[in-house]
Amino acid sequence: HYSRYAGFLNTHGEAGKFTWELRGEGGTQQITTASPYEPNWSLTARAATRVGGPFWLYASYERKNYSLLSRGGWYQGFYFSLGVHPKAGRSQS
């Protein structure tokens, strides 16, 4: 039996060639009916910018807690990537 209750808060925007997003999550989770509910949360930040023509550079950071199976357990991740959006490089008439 796994049970989870969570709430989310998200905001995003863009300015010219730059887009961004912030997302937070919080709640409780329970792995068995005999175990107590434990808090869980995560925070994610994402950004992207056009670097020329159809090419975009993306960055993301995420941090989560995993107190469900261990006290004080957590995950942290950060990455960069390069993407291509063929229609993004074309000018509109």
N, C-alpha and C positions, 0 to 999 in steps of 0.2 A: 504494500500500500504506500503510495507516494502522494503527498498532498502539498499544494503550493498556493499561496495567495500573494499577488504582486500588484504594484501600481507603477506606472511609467510617466515620465515627464520628458518632453522632447521639444527642442527649438531648433530652427534652422533658418538659413538665409543665404543671400548671395549679393555680391557687389562686383560688377564688371566680370572679370575673369576668375573670380574667387568664390567658392561656395563653402559653407561650413554647416556642421550639425553637432549639437550636444544632446546627449540622452542619459537620463538617470533612471534607475529602477530600484525599488525597495519593497521588501515584504518579508514573509516567513515561509518556511518549508519544513516538512515532516517526512521522514523516510518510512516509518512504520507507525501503526496506531499506538504502540507502546512507548514510542520516543516523543520527547517534547518538540514543540515547534522551535526552530532556530531562525535567527534573522539572516536574510540574504540581501545583497545590494550589488549594483554594478554602476559604473560610470564609463561612458564612451564619448570620445571626441573624434570627429572626422573632418577633414578639409581636403579640398581639391582646387587646383588652379590650372588654367590653360597655359601651356608653355610654348605654343606656336602651332598654327594650323589645327589639325585634328587631334593633337597630342595633349593629354592631361596628366598631371602629376597628382597622385593621391597619397594621403597620409592618414593613419588611424592609430589611436591609443585606446586601450580598454583595460579596466581593472575590475575584478570581481572577487567577492569573498566566497569561500566554500566551507562555511561552518557546519554544513550538514553532516559530514563524515568526520571532520576533525576541527578542533577549536582553532580559530585563527588561520585557517587555510585560505589561500588566495591565489589568483591567477592574474598575470599582467602581460599584455602583449602590445607590441608596437610594430608597424610595418609601413613601407613605402611601396608604391607600384606606379607603373606608367601605363596609361590606357590610351586607346585610339577611338575617337568618335568621328567616323567619316563625314557625317553631316555637319558637325560642329565647325569644320574648317572652311565651309562654303559661305560665301557672302550671300545675303538675302537681297532680292530686288523688289 
